[in-house]
Amino acid sequence: MLDSRPCNVTTPQQLDSEIRDILFLDNVQRGDEISGTLHVYYTDDNVKSATLVPVLESRGVYFAWHKVSEL
């Protein structure tokens, strides 16, 4: 489940890296770990342009975006 995994990023590349980690863990475990909501804490709106966001969204993951002043 993603609900307990905070994601603190400052660039789209960092978010893509986090998503790759989530996908990798899903592949090596049971294959059903991706569900729920990924809470993304970010400082710049460009983070939302990460190329792998649609991959998780297509698997039913909801992104909760939390803009903060600094990480």
ChimeraX attribute file (.defattr): number of C-alpha atoms within 10 A of each C-alpha:
attribute: neighborCount
match mode: 1-to-1
recipient: residues
	/A:1	14
	/A:2	17
	/A:3	13
	/A:4	10
	/A:5	12
	/A:6	12
	/A:7	18
	/A:8	18
	/A:9	19
	/A:10	18
	/A:11	18
	/A:12	20
	/A:13	16
	/A:14	15
	/A:15	24
	/A:16	18
	/A:17	15
	/A:18	16
	/A:19	20
	/A:20	14
	/A:21	12
	/A:22	17
	/A:23	16
	/A:24	12
	/A:25	15
	/A:26	15
	/A:27	13
	/A:28	8
	/A:29	9
	/A:30	9
	/A:31	11
	/A:32	10
	/A:33	14
	/A:34	20
	/A:35	15
	/A:36	15
	/A:37	19
	/A:38	22
	/A:39	18
	/A:40	19
	/A:41	21
	/A:42	23
	/A:43	16
	/A:44	15
	/A:45	12
	/A:46	12
	/A:47	21
	/A:48	16
	/A:49	14
	/A:50	16
	/A:51	13
	/A:52	17
	/A:53	18
	/A:54	12
	/A:55	12
	/A:56	19
	/A:57	14
	/A:58	9
	/A:59	11
	/A:60	13
	/A:61	18
	/A:62	17
	/A:63	16
	/A:64	12
	/A:65	15
	/A:66	12
	/A:67	13
	/A:68	11
	/A:69	8
	/A:70	10
	/A:71	10
